[in-house]
Amino acid sequence: MAEQRTQKYEVHVVTGDRFGAGTDANVWLVLHDGQGQKSSVVKLNSLWTNDHERNTTGKYVVTVAEDFGEVIKVEFWRDSYGFGDDWFLDRIEVHKLPTEEVHYYPVHRWVVANVHYVIHEFDCTLPEDDHNIKQRQTELERIRDEYRIHYHVPGGPAQVGTSWKLPSDEKFSDDYKWDIIKNKGSLLVAINLINLATKDKWESFEDLETVYRWNLEKPECIKYWTEDKWFGLQRLQGANPILITLCTEIPSKFKVDSEMLQPFLEGLTLEEALVAKRLFIVDHELLSNINCKDARMLTAPIALFFLNEKKDLMPIAIQLFQDERPKNPVFLPSDPKYTWLLAKIIFNNADATYHQSCTHLGFTHLLMEGVVVCTHRNLSPSHPLFKLMAPHFLYLLAINARGLDKLLSVNGWVDQTMTVGRCGMFELIKRSFEKWRLDINGIIPKDFQVRKVDDPNVLPYYPYRDDSTAIFTAIRNYVTKVVKFYYDEPQKVTNDTELQHWREELVLSRNEGGVGLLGVPGESGKFTTVDQVIDVVSVVISTCSIGHAAANFQQYSEYGFPPNYPGIVCDEIIQDKRPRTLQDVLRTLPDKETTLDIMVITKLLSARGTKSLGDFEVQYLYHPVCVRAAQEFRAELKAISKNIQQRNKTADFPYSWLDPEIVPNSISI
């Protein structure tokens, strides 16, 4: 009898790089072709080898009959043998020998014991096209039980159920274990500053600057923090550049008039400056009547800025409170030197409060935590949109759990170093969530349009606008290519039950157990067009990358010299225009211990955590269309980076925080 002819495949089994990913369990595999044939059961065990350890690839030869067709799916399962039987499987690659033909079967799952998994090539399908819908639904039910929405702050943002026991997928890897308290102590030792951590007050600004004689670098702002031009630039490229708005009329609550402002308008009347679009405003009304830690006073200021002939944005008026109180003067650049400087410092204290509470913690960390939890609960790991967004969720829940525990605990960092304190901060976040809209604030170009600062002819120098718009456009281009490939017919949007359930929970109010996002596009409670889906996914990815990078990575540059951008003001708020002294300014600073705490923690928070945008830590999408889209995305980002670096070569105040080489994929610190 003639020997049966065969063909061979080499199967690469890639165990993931997660804590506890490796397994001692027995693992089996079967290959399936398109004609219903399947290989024999292969036990994935190499002699004298400890198979399936973390971040390793096992290679196994599978022999099939000559007439075995192209492999279209793989089936695998494990038992519960051994002390450590948990297993996180990254992917399976099927290499046809002796050719270079490779088929990819991404898994990205913790494999449950004694469950047979069937994974098709690329494992990227909409629910209606999934050949294993029962497996898909069972898996989603298990995930929903693990990712439960909870509200740690009454009325606050949607978060994962328990911060002390994260889902397995959300834990730090060993090489990225971020401990704020441990790192703080290490940095203090490294810069020889522990002996300075006392309750003594600073005697002078020269005394304060002695801190930088060691290994803590001196922030650039020390050179110009008192200048009005720098104060204006902080609205355009500082840590909180999302509020500056074209002023089309003076609010009645803002007690400025033409005569008061005339010296600062370069010959224009107030009305002429308004018509010429030369006036801009920042109004911190949201901060009104916030109850702060230890009854500290937080202002809710309004500032007016004038775009002068040199195209510099210059502050021309600051009012520290919103209401008609007796002692609420309008401070002007013509006021006594240190009185005007104090008005700017106190305004920046309010701005820093908004920055940390809303722009940073609220609109990135906490807003996206709700989105991450909702995504896990409603989109299968096999869903194209899950795979598209997953690289941008890396470590978010872990960093939030650790950050909230360490920094926002009772009498923790926020209580000690921020005027507002933790309770006031949570109240401010709740207020801001009632105003934030995905279709305005989330869509970056739209946000600039609403604030009427999108036109470079109106506001020529606004690097945050220019850089964030460029990257958002690149993100949307990438998302469009992937989404339109999978939703190539309109009815696929309306028929996608997972997608519709995702939207439903995203918009469901927090009182009813949802995320409570406002402004999510759709009609009659559903996504109805591909463009609506593209918008939402683009906002999620851009918030996790652009939004967080802009708010986070220059914290030390802004806060590292406290009078430049003070989180806390330790003297009484000025309520009249009498002359002040340099000692009055110095008294606003916290004691040495608190100052060092501010410097060290913002230094740690400014560290970059993960890879650059587009250079994904984990590849989820393997279809050639998606791979090509990612390559084109990286090329577009590279061109943006080149333009930013070229601009910064000649800039007086370089803005590099949104250089795509610096912007990470995710909120990982």
C-alpha positions as CSV (number, residue, x, y, z in Angstrom):
1,M,0.0,0.0,0.0
2,A,1.4,3.4,-1.0
3,E,2.4,5.7,1.8
4,Q,-0.1,8.6,2.3
5,R,1.4,11.9,1.2
6,T,1.2,14.7,3.7
7,Q,1.9,18.4,4.2
8,K,3.2,20.1,7.3
9,Y,2.5,23.3,9.2
10,E,4.6,24.9,11.9
11,V,2.3,26.4,14.6
12,H,3.7,29.2,16.7
13,V,1.9,29.6,20.0
14,V,2.7,33.0,21.5
15,T,2.0,33.4,25.2
16,G,1.3,37.0,26.2
17,D,3.4,39.4,28.2
18,R,1.0,39.8,31.2
19,F,1.5,39.2,34.9
20,G,0.7,35.5,35.4
21,A,0.3,34.9,31.7
22,G,2.3,31.6,31.6
23,T,0.7,28.2,32.4
24,D,1.6,24.8,33.6
25,A,-1.6,23.3,32.2
26,N,-1.7,20.9,29.3
27,V,-2.7,22.5,26.0
28,W,-4.2,20.9,22.8
29,L,-4.7,22.2,19.3
30,V,-6.7,21.2,16.2
31,L,-6.4,22.9,12.7
32,H,-9.5,23.2,10.5
33,D,-9.7,23.8,6.8
34,G,-12.5,25.2,4.7
35,Q,-13.8,21.8,3.5
36,G,-14.7,20.6,7.0
37,Q,-11.5,18.6,7.5
38,K,-9.5,18.9,10.6
39,S,-6.1,17.7,11.8
40,S,-5.6,15.2,14.5
41,V,-5.5,16.5,18.1
42,V,-2.0,17.8,18.8
43,K,-0.7,18.2,22.4
44,L,1.4,21.4,22.5
45,N,4.3,20.0,24.5
46,S,8.0,20.0,23.7
47,L,10.3,17.5,25.2
48,W,12.5,18.9,28.0
49,T,10.9,22.3,27.6
50,N,8.8,24.4,29.9
51,D,6.1,25.4,27.4
52,H,3.8,28.4,27.4
53,E,5.8,30.6,29.8
54,R,5.2,34.3,29.8
55,N,6.3,36.2,26.7
56,T,7.6,33.1,24.9
57,T,6.8,31.4,21.6
58,G,6.4,27.7,21.4
59,K,6.8,26.0,17.9
60,Y,5.0,22.8,17.1
61,V,4.8,20.8,13.8
62,V,1.3,19.7,12.7
63,T,1.1,17.0,10.0
64,V,-2.1,16.9,7.8
65,A,-3.2,15.0,4.7
66,E,-2.1,16.3,1.3
67,D,-5.6,17.2,0.4
68,F,-6.0,19.3,3.5
69,G,-7.2,22.7,2.4
70,E,-6.2,26.2,3.6
71,V,-6.4,26.6,7.3
72,I,-9.3,28.9,8.2
73,K,-9.6,28.4,11.9
74,V,-7.8,26.9,14.9
75,E,-9.3,25.2,17.9
76,F,-7.5,25.0,21.2
77,W,-8.2,24.2,24.8
78,R,-6.4,23.6,28.1
79,D,-7.0,21.7,31.3
80,S,-6.5,22.8,34.9
81,Y,-3.3,20.8,35.6
82,G,-0.6,22.4,37.7
83,F,-0.2,25.0,40.4
84,G,-0.4,27.9,37.9
85,D,-2.9,26.9,35.2
86,D,-4.0,30.4,34.2
87,W,-3.0,31.2,30.6
88,F,-3.0,34.4,28.6
89,L,-2.6,33.6,24.9
90,D,-1.6,36.4,22.7
91,R,-1.9,34.7,19.3
92,I,-1.4,31.6,17.2
93,E,0.5,31.8,13.9
94,V,0.2,29.0,11.3
95,H,3.2,28.8,9.0
96,K,2.9,26.6,5.9
97,L,6.1,24.6,5.3
98,P,8.3,25.0,3.4
99,T,6.8,28.3,2.2
100,E,6.8,31.7,3.9
101,E,3.0,31.8,4.0
102,V,1.7,32.8,7.4
103,H,-1.8,33.0,8.8
104,Y,-2.6,34.9,12.0
105,Y,-5.1,34.0,14.7
106,P,-5.0,36.7,17.4
107,V,-6.4,35.6,20.7
108,H,-5.6,38.2,23.4
109,R,-7.5,36.3,26.0
110,W,-7.2,34.5,29.3
111,V,-8.0,31.0,28.3
112,V,-10.6,29.3,30.6
113,A,-9.9,25.7,31.5
114,N,-11.8,23.0,29.6
115,V,-13.4,25.5,27.2
116,H,-12.8,24.8,23.4
117,Y,-12.0,28.1,21.7
118,V,-12.5,28.4,17.9
119,I,-10.7,31.3,16.4
120,H,-10.9,32.3,12.7
121,E,-8.1,34.0,10.8
122,F,-7.7,37.6,12.1
123,D,-10.4,37.0,14.7
124,C,-12.1,40.3,13.7
125,T,-15.8,40.1,12.9
126,L,-19.1,41.9,13.5
127,P,-21.6,39.8,15.6
128,E,-23.8,39.0,12.6
129,D,-20.8,37.5,10.7
130,D,-19.4,35.5,13.6
131,H,-19.5,31.7,13.0
132,N,-19.2,31.1,16.8
133,I,-21.8,33.4,18.1
134,K,-22.5,31.2,21.1
135,Q,-18.9,31.3,22.2
136,R,-18.9,35.1,21.7
137,Q,-22.0,35.7,23.8
138,T,-20.9,33.4,26.6
139,E,-17.5,35.2,26.7
140,L,-19.2,38.6,26.8
141,E,-21.4,37.5,29.7
142,R,-18.3,36.5,31.7
143,I,-16.6,39.8,30.9
144,R,-19.6,41.8,32.0
145,D,-19.5,40.2,35.3
146,E,-15.8,41.1,35.7
147,Y,-16.2,44.7,34.4
148,R,-19.0,46.2,36.5
149,I,-19.7,49.9,36.5
150,H,-19.4,51.5,39.8
151,Y,-19.5,55.1,41.1
152,H,-16.9,55.6,43.8
153,V,-18.0,59.2,44.2
154,P,-21.8,59.7,44.5
155,G,-22.9,61.3,41.2
156,G,-19.4,61.1,39.9
157,P,-17.9,59.4,36.9
158,A,-18.5,55.7,35.9
159,Q,-15.5,53.6,37.0
160,V,-14.6,49.9,37.3
161,G,-16.3,48.1,40.1
162,T,-13.4,47.8,42.6
163,S,-10.1,49.6,42.5
164,W,-8.4,47.1,44.8
165,K,-9.1,44.1,42.6
166,L,-8.7,45.0,38.9
167,P,-9.7,42.6,36.1
168,S,-6.8,40.5,35.1
169,D,-6.4,42.3,31.7
170,E,-5.9,45.6,33.4
171,K,-2.9,44.9,35.7
172,F,0.5,46.4,35.2
173,S,3.2,44.2,33.7
174,D,6.2,43.6,35.9
175,D,8.4,46.0,33.9
176,Y,5.7,48.8,34.1
177,K,4.8,48.7,37.8
178,W,4.2,52.4,38.7
179,D,4.2,53.1,42.5
180,I,3.9,56.8,43.1
181,I,4.9,56.7,46.8
182,K,7.9,54.4,46.2
183,N,9.1,56.5,43.2
184,K,8.6,59.7,45.1
185,G,10.9,58.5,47.9
186,S,13.5,57.3,45.4
187,L,13.5,60.7,43.6
188,L,13.9,62.6,46.9
189,V,16.9,60.5,47.8
190,A,18.4,60.9,44.3
191,I,18.2,64.7,44.4
192,N,19.4,65.0,48.0
193,L,16.4,67.0,49.1
194,I,15.0,65.0,52.0
195,N,16.7,67.4,54.4
196,L,14.8,70.3,52.9
197,A,11.4,68.7,53.5
198,T,10.5,70.8,56.5
199,K,7.5,73.0,57.5
200,D,9.7,76.1,57.2
201,K,8.6,78.8,54.8
202,W,10.8,80.1,52.0
203,E,12.8,83.2,52.9
204,S,13.2,84.4,49.3
205,F,12.9,83.3,45.7
206,E,16.7,82.8,45.8
207,D,16.1,80.4,48.7
208,L,13.5,78.6,46.6
209,E,15.8,78.3,43.6
210,T,18.4,76.5,45.8
211,V,16.3,73.4,45.2
212,Y,17.5,73.2,41.6
213,R,21.2,73.0,42.5
214,W,20.9,69.2,42.7
215,N,19.5,66.9,40.2
216,L,16.1,68.5,39.8
217,E,16.2,70.6,36.7
218,K,15.2,74.2,36.7
219,P,12.0,74.8,34.8
220,E,12.4,77.2,31.9
221,C,9.5,79.4,33.1
222,I,11.8,80.7,35.9
223,K,13.3,83.1,33.3
224,Y,10.0,84.8,32.4
225,W,7.2,83.7,34.8
226,T,6.4,87.3,35.8
227,E,6.0,88.5,32.2
228,D,2.6,89.3,30.8
229,K,3.5,87.7,27.5
230,W,4.2,84.4,29.2
231,F,0.9,84.7,31.1
232,G,-0.8,85.0,27.7
233,L,1.2,82.1,26.2
234,Q,0.0,79.8,29.1
235,R,-3.5,80.0,27.5
236,L,-2.1,78.9,24.2
237,Q,0.5,76.3,25.0
238,G,0.3,75.7,28.7
239,A,-1.1,72.7,30.6
240,N,-4.6,74.0,30.2
241,P,-4.9,75.5,26.7
242,I,-8.6,74.5,26.1
243,L,-10.4,77.5,27.5
244,I,-9.3,80.6,25.5
245,T,-12.3,82.0,23.6
246,L,-12.8,84.9,21.2
247,C,-14.6,87.6,23.1
248,T,-17.5,89.0,21.1
249,E,-19.1,91.0,23.9
250,I,-18.1,91.8,27.5
251,P,-20.2,89.8,30.0
252,S,-22.3,92.1,32.3
253,K,-20.7,90.5,35.3
254,F,-17.2,91.6,34.1
255,K,-16.9,95.2,35.4
256,V,-14.6,96.5,32.7
257,D,-15.3,99.5,30.5
258,S,-13.7,101.3,27.6
259,E,-12.1,104.0,29.6
260,M,-10.4,101.5,31.9
261,L,-9.1,99.4,29.0
262,Q,-8.2,102.2,26.6
263,P,-4.4,102.4,27.6
264,F,-3.9,98.7,26.6
265,L,-5.8,98.6,23.2
266,E,-3.2,100.3,21.0
267,G,-5.4,103.2,20.1
268,L,-8.6,101.1,19.6
269,T,-11.8,101.6,21.5
270,L,-13.3,98.7,23.3
271,E,-16.0,98.3,20.7
272,E,-13.4,98.5,17.8
273,A,-11.3,95.8,19.5
274,L,-14.3,93.5,19.8
275,V,-15.3,94.1,16.1
276,A,-11.6,93.5,15.0
277,K,-11.6,90.2,16.9
278,R,-8.6,91.3,19.0
279,L,-10.1,90.4,22.4
280,F,-10.1,87.0,24.0
281,I,-11.5,85.7,27.3
282,V,-11.1,83.0,29.9
283,D,-14.1,82.7,32.3
284,H,-13.8,80.3,35.2
285,E,-17.4,80.5,36.2
286,L,-17.5,76.7,36.8
287,L,-15.3,77.3,39.9
288,S,-17.9,79.4,41.7
289,N,-18.8,78.4,45.2
290,I,-16.7,75.3,45.4
291,N,-16.2,74.1,49.0
292,C,-12.5,73.7,49.4
293,K,-10.4,71.8,51.9
294,D,-10.1,73.6,55.3
295,A,-12.3,76.4,54.0
296,R,-9.6,77.7,51.7
297,M,-10.7,80.4,49.3
298,L,-10.8,79.5,45.6
299,T,-11.5,82.3,43.2
300,A,-13.7,82.0,40.0
301,P,-11.9,84.6,37.9
302,I,-12.4,86.1,34.5
303,A,-9.4,87.4,32.4
304,L,-9.5,89.5,29.3
305,F,-6.6,89.3,26.7
306,F,-5.7,91.6,23.8
307,L,-3.9,90.4,20.6
308,N,-1.5,93.2,20.1
309,E,0.2,94.4,16.8
310,K,3.1,91.9,17.5
311,K,0.5,89.1,17.6
312,D,1.2,88.5,21.3
313,L,-1.7,87.6,23.5
314,M,-1.5,90.1,26.4
315,P,-3.6,90.1,29.6
316,I,-5.3,93.5,30.1
317,A,-7.9,92.8,32.9
318,I,-8.4,90.2,35.7
319,Q,-11.5,90.0,37.9
320,L,-11.2,87.4,40.6
321,F,-14.8,86.7,41.5
322,Q,-18.0,86.4,39.4
323,D,-20.5,88.1,41.8
324,E,-21.3,91.7,42.8
325,R,-19.3,91.6,46.0
326,P,-18.0,94.9,47.5
327,K,-14.3,94.0,47.2
328,N,-14.1,92.6,43.7
329,P,-11.9,95.1,41.7
330,V,-10.7,94.6,38.2
331,F,-7.0,94.3,38.2
332,L,-5.0,96.0,35.4
333,P,-1.4,95.9,34.1
334,S,-1.1,99.5,35.2
335,D,-1.7,98.6,38.8
336,P,1.2,98.4,41.2
337,K,3.7,95.8,40.0
338,Y,3.3,93.2,42.7
339,T,-0.5,93.8,43.0
340,W,-0.8,92.9,39.3
341,L,1.5,89.9,39.7
342,L,-0.6,88.6,42.6
343,A,-3.7,88.9,40.5
344,K,-2.1,86.8,37.8
345,I,-0.9,84.2,40.4
346,I,-4.3,83.9,41.9
347,F,-5.9,83.6,38.4
348,N,-3.4,80.8,37.7
349,N,-4.3,79.1,40.9
350,A,-7.9,78.9,39.6
351,D,-6.7,77.8,36.2
352,A,-4.5,75.1,37.8
353,T,-7.5,73.9,39.7
354,Y,-9.5,73.5,36.5
355,H,-6.5,71.9,34.8
356,Q,-6.0,69.2,37.4
357,S,-9.7,68.6,38.2
358,C,-11.2,68.8,34.7
359,T,-8.7,69.0,31.8
360,H,-6.4,66.3,33.3
361,L,-8.2,64.0,35.7
362,G,-11.8,64.5,34.7
363,F,-11.7,64.7,30.9
364,T,-9.0,62.1,30.3
365,H,-8.5,59.6,33.2
366,L,-12.0,59.4,34.6
367,L,-14.0,60.1,31.4
368,M,-12.1,57.4,29.6
369,E,-12.3,54.9,32.5
370,G,-16.0,54.8,32.0
371,V,-15.6,54.3,28.3
372,V,-13.1,51.5,28.8
373,V,-15.4,49.6,31.2
374,C,-18.3,50.1,28.9
375,T,-16.3,48.9,25.9
376,H,-15.3,45.7,27.6
377,R,-18.9,45.1,28.7
378,N,-20.4,45.5,25.3
379,L,-17.9,44.8,22.6
380,S,-16.5,41.3,22.1
381,P,-12.7,41.0,22.0
382,S,-13.3,39.8,18.5
383,H,-15.1,43.1,17.5
384,P,-13.2,45.3,15.1
385,L,-13.9,48.4,17.2
386,F,-12.6,46.7,20.3
387,K,-9.4,45.8,18.6
388,L,-9.1,49.4,17.1
389,M,-9.4,51.0,20.5
390,A,-7.7,48.4,22.8
391,P,-4.1,49.7,22.3
392,H,-5.3,53.1,23.7
393,F,-6.7,51.5,26.9
394,L,-3.4,50.1,28.1
395,Y,-2.9,50.5,31.9
396,L,-5.6,53.1,32.2
397,L,-7.6,51.3,34.9
398,A,-4.4,50.3,36.7
399,I,-3.0,53.9,36.8
400,N,-6.4,55.3,37.8
401,A,-6.7,52.8,40.7
402,R,-3.2,53.6,41.9
403,G,-3.5,57.3,41.4
404,L,-6.8,57.7,43.1
405,D,-5.6,55.6,46.0
406,K,-2.3,57.5,46.5
407,L,-3.0,61.0,45.3
408,L,-6.7,61.5,46.0
409,S,-6.9,59.8,49.4
410,V,-8.1,61.7,52.5
411,N,-5.2,64.1,53.5
412,G,-3.3,62.9,50.4
413,W,-1.4,64.8,47.8
414,V,-4.4,66.8,46.4
415,D,-5.6,67.7,49.9
416,Q,-2.1,69.0,50.8
417,T,-1.0,70.7,47.6
418,M,-4.2,71.9,45.9
419,T,-6.4,74.8,47.2
420,V,-9.5,72.9,46.1
421,G,-8.8,69.6,48.0
422,R,-10.2,66.2,47.0
423,C,-13.8,66.9,47.9
424,G,-13.9,70.1,46.0
425,M,-12.1,68.5,43.1
426,F,-14.7,65.7,42.9
427,E,-17.5,68.4,43.0
428,L,-15.8,70.3,40.2
429,I,-15.5,67.1,38.1
430,K,-19.2,66.4,38.6
431,R,-20.0,69.9,37.4
432,S,-17.7,69.6,34.4
433,F,-19.2,66.3,33.3
434,E,-22.6,68.0,33.1
435,K,-21.2,70.3,30.4
436,W,-18.7,68.1,28.5
437,R,-20.1,67.0,25.1
438,L,-18.5,64.4,22.9
439,D,-19.7,66.2,19.7
440,I,-18.1,69.5,20.7
441,N,-15.4,69.1,23.3
442,G,-14.3,65.7,22.1
443,I,-14.1,66.5,18.4
444,I,-11.0,68.7,18.6
445,P,-11.6,70.9,15.5
446,K,-15.2,71.5,16.5
447,D,-14.1,72.7,20.0
448,F,-12.0,75.3,18.4
449,Q,-14.8,76.4,16.1
450,V,-17.2,76.7,19.1
451,R,-14.7,78.9,20.9
452,K,-14.1,80.8,17.6
453,V,-10.4,80.3,17.8
454,D,-10.1,77.9,14.8
455,D,-9.0,80.6,12.3
456,P,-5.3,81.3,12.3
457,N,-6.1,84.8,10.9
458,V,-7.9,85.5,14.2
459,L,-5.4,83.9,16.5
460,P,-2.2,83.3,14.6
461,Y,-0.1,81.6,17.2
462,Y,-1.9,78.8,19.0
463,P,0.4,75.7,18.8
464,Y,-1.9,73.5,20.9
465,R,-4.7,74.1,18.3
466,D,-2.4,73.5,15.3
467,D,-0.8,70.3,16.7
468,S,-3.9,68.7,18.2
469,T,-5.9,69.4,15.0
470,A,-3.2,67.8,12.8
471,I,-3.0,64.7,15.0
472,F,-6.8,64.4,15.4
473,T,-7.1,64.5,11.6
474,A,-4.5,61.7,11.3
475,I,-6.4,59.6,13.9
476,R,-9.7,60.1,12.1
477,N,-8.2,59.1,8.8
478,Y,-6.9,55.9,10.3
479,V,-10.2,55.2,12.1
480,T,-12.1,55.8,8.8
481,K,-10.1,53.3,6.9
482,V,-10.6,50.5,9.4
483,V,-14.3,51.3,10.2
484,K,-15.4,51.6,6.6
485,F,-13.7,48.3,5.8
486,Y,-15.8,46.5,8.3
487,Y,-19.0,48.6,7.9
488,D,-19.0,48.5,4.1
489,E,-22.8,48.6,4.0
490,P,-25.0,51.0,6.0
491,Q,-27.2,48.3,7.5
492,K,-24.2,46.7,9.2
493,V,-24.2,49.7,11.6
494,T,-27.8,49.3,12.5
495,N,-27.6,45.5,12.6
496,D,-24.6,45.4,14.9
497,T,-26.2,44.6,18.3
498,E,-22.9,45.0,20.2
499,L,-22.3,48.4,18.8
500,Q,-25.8,49.6,19.6
501,H,-25.6,48.2,23.2
502,W,-22.3,50.0,23.6
503,R,-23.8,53.3,22.6
504,E,-26.8,52.7,24.8
505,E,-24.6,52.3,27.9
506,L,-22.4,55.2,26.9
507,V,-25.3,57.6,26.9
508,L,-27.3,56.1,29.7
509,S,-27.3,58.5,32.7
510,R,-25.1,57.8,35.6
511,N,-28.2,57.8,37.8
512,E,-29.4,54.8,35.8
513,G,-26.1,52.9,35.8
514,G,-24.5,54.2,32.6
515,V,-21.5,56.2,31.6
516,G,-23.6,59.3,31.1
517,L,-21.8,60.8,28.0
518,L,-23.5,63.8,26.4
519,G,-23.4,64.6,22.7
520,V,-22.9,61.0,21.4
521,P,-24.2,61.2,17.8
522,G,-27.1,59.0,16.7
523,E,-30.8,59.0,15.9
524,S,-33.6,57.5,17.8
525,G,-31.2,56.2,20.4
526,K,-29.0,54.4,17.9
527,F,-26.0,54.8,15.6
528,T,-27.4,55.0,12.1
529,T,-24.4,56.0,10.0
530,V,-20.8,55.0,9.7
531,D,-19.6,58.6,10.2
532,Q,-21.2,58.6,13.7
533,V,-19.2,55.6,14.6
534,I,-16.0,57.1,13.2
535,D,-16.6,60.3,15.2
536,V,-17.0,58.4,18.5
537,V,-14.0,56.1,18.0
538,S,-11.8,59.0,16.9
539,V,-12.7,60.9,20.1
540,V,-11.9,58.0,22.3
541,I,-8.5,57.4,20.7
542,S,-7.7,61.2,20.6
543,T,-8.7,61.7,24.2
544,C,-6.4,58.8,25.4
545,S,-3.5,60.2,23.4
546,I,-3.8,63.9,22.5
547,G,-6.0,65.0,25.4
548,H,-3.9,63.3,28.0
549,A,-0.5,64.2,26.5
550,A,-1.3,67.9,26.4
551,A,-2.6,68.0,30.0
552,N,-0.1,65.7,31.6
553,F,3.5,65.8,30.3
554,Q,4.3,69.5,31.0
555,Q,3.1,69.4,34.6
556,Y,6.6,69.8,35.9
557,S,7.4,72.6,33.5
558,E,4.3,74.5,34.8
559,Y,4.1,73.4,38.4
560,G,7.8,72.7,39.1
561,F,8.3,76.4,40.0
562,P,5.2,76.9,42.1
563,P,4.6,80.7,41.7
564,N,4.4,80.1,37.9
565,Y,1.3,77.9,38.1
566,P,0.3,77.4,41.8
567,G,-1.9,74.6,42.8
568,I,-2.3,76.2,46.2
569,V,-2.1,79.8,47.4
570,C,-1.2,80.1,51.1
571,D,-2.0,83.7,51.8
572,E,-5.2,85.7,51.8
573,I,-6.7,86.5,48.4
574,I,-6.2,90.1,47.5
575,Q,-9.4,92.1,47.3
576,D,-8.1,95.6,46.8
577,K,-5.6,97.3,44.6
578,R,-3.2,98.8,47.2
579,P,0.5,98.3,46.5
580,R,2.0,94.9,47.5
581,T,5.6,93.8,48.0
582,L,7.7,90.9,46.9
583,Q,7.2,89.5,50.4
584,D,3.5,89.5,49.8
585,V,4.1,87.4,46.7
586,L,6.4,85.1,48.7
587,R,3.8,84.5,51.3
588,T,1.6,82.8,48.7
589,L,4.0,79.9,48.5
590,P,3.5,76.8,50.6
591,D,6.1,75.6,53.1
592,K,9.2,73.7,52.0
593,E,7.8,70.2,52.5
594,T,4.6,71.0,50.4
595,T,6.6,72.7,47.7
596,L,8.9,69.7,47.3
597,D,5.9,67.4,47.2
598,I,4.5,69.5,44.4
599,M,7.8,69.5,42.5
600,V,8.6,65.8,42.9
601,I,5.1,64.4,42.2
602,T,4.6,66.6,39.1
603,K,8.1,65.5,38.0
604,L,7.0,61.9,38.3
605,L,3.7,62.5,36.6
606,S,5.4,64.2,33.7
607,A,7.3,61.0,32.8
608,R,6.4,59.3,29.6
609,G,5.0,55.8,30.1
610,T,4.4,53.9,26.9
611,K,5.3,53.8,23.2
612,S,4.6,56.6,20.8
613,L,1.2,57.0,19.2
614,G,0.8,54.5,16.4
615,D,3.7,52.3,17.6
616,F,1.4,49.9,19.4
617,E,2.6,47.8,22.4
618,V,0.3,45.0,21.3
619,Q,-0.9,44.4,17.7
620,Y,-4.6,43.6,17.7
621,L,-5.5,44.1,14.0
622,Y,-3.9,41.7,11.5
623,H,-6.0,42.0,8.4
624,P,-3.9,43.4,5.6
625,V,-6.3,46.3,5.1
626,C,-5.8,47.3,8.8
627,V,-2.1,46.7,8.8
628,R,-1.8,49.1,5.8
629,A,-4.0,51.6,7.5
630,A,-1.7,51.5,10.6
631,Q,1.4,52.0,8.4
632,E,-0.2,55.0,6.7
633,F,-1.2,56.4,10.1
634,R,2.4,56.2,11.3
635,A,3.7,57.8,8.2
636,E,1.2,60.7,8.6
637,L,2.3,61.1,12.3
638,K,5.9,61.1,11.2
639,A,5.2,64.0,8.8
640,I,3.4,65.9,11.6
641,S,6.3,65.4,13.9
642,K,8.8,66.7,11.4
643,N,6.7,69.9,10.9
644,I,6.5,70.5,14.7
645,Q,10.2,70.0,15.2
646,Q,10.9,72.3,12.3
647,R,8.7,75.0,13.8
648,N,10.3,74.6,17.3
649,K,13.7,75.3,15.9
650,T,12.9,79.0,15.5
651,A,10.2,79.4,18.2
652,D,10.9,81.7,21.2
653,F,8.9,79.4,23.4
654,P,9.0,75.9,21.8
655,Y,5.9,73.7,22.2
656,S,6.8,70.0,21.8
657,W,4.2,68.3,24.0
658,L,2.1,67.2,21.1
659,D,5.0,66.0,18.9
660,P,3.7,62.5,17.9
661,E,7.1,61.1,19.0
662,I,6.2,62.2,22.6
663,V,2.5,61.5,22.6
664,P,1.8,58.0,23.9
665,N,-0.9,55.6,22.8
666,S,-2.7,55.5,26.1
667,I,-3.2,57.1,29.5
668,S,-0.6,55.1,31.3
669,I,0.7,57.6,33.9
